[in-house]
């Protein structure tokens, strides 16, 4: 195995111990291993289980084993092992890293440019796969290729990627899709559960109302651009912000794009907000101590007697987070 010429540092790093690296396709799992190997002084053996050639399972002279696309068709050796898989599983005795695509701070560092607005525009168009910095042909072709490689029902996947940020119950989605394809209710729910389990899509509940329609977001917001002509920067921008916060306990409200109950903080995502729009939205908000109004580039002050309000451009907000 030859390491690529360009290997960028992620916020997550590997240590020399048994590690399970999970995440959907092309979030950078293998490149995380490459980043470790560029400074590794020992001997290692890399085996890709998606390659059907006969595999050399003799590990007597190596210090580290790397199993990529591991399918459990071979025993895990009794030496330090990195296991890479698209499935969100656990293995006893292994530290687990659940890897996501690039957040904007990582993307900005990879891009290494001075104009933050131009870099955000590129992020918005191309998405969050690390490999865009290694592929010359990327653009739509790379996203389309990745979409086709995802091991899920393409009609179901396309629906979720095309409707990011919109509110649906799963039953509503099933009723829509069953008119376009032959699928049982049980098969539909099983497929959706797999998508959520493996973090290809994320569901967001309404606060204190788990039976209400949910919002759904994609692990890469740029898929929407190749699947529908209905461009909606509001939902794409929401998806970006959701991914920046998805490790927190978040919900939505009718009056708030996102709500963080532990912090008593609300998020309003308004890409091109002006003072009039913000003030109108704030009239409906209650039960918070602070509101972050996140825009693409606008910034202005808002006075409110009931809670603190900060109107902040995305780039400054995400670096502050």
Helices and strands as residue ranges (DSSP letters): E 19-22, H 29-37, E 44-48, E 64-68, E 81-85, E 95-98, H 104-111, H 116-126, G 130-133, H 139-149, H 154-162, E 167-168, H 170-177, H 185-197, E 201-204, E 214-218, H 223-227, H 233-245, E 258-260, G 261-263, E 265-269, H 275-282, E 290-295, E 308-313, H 314-320
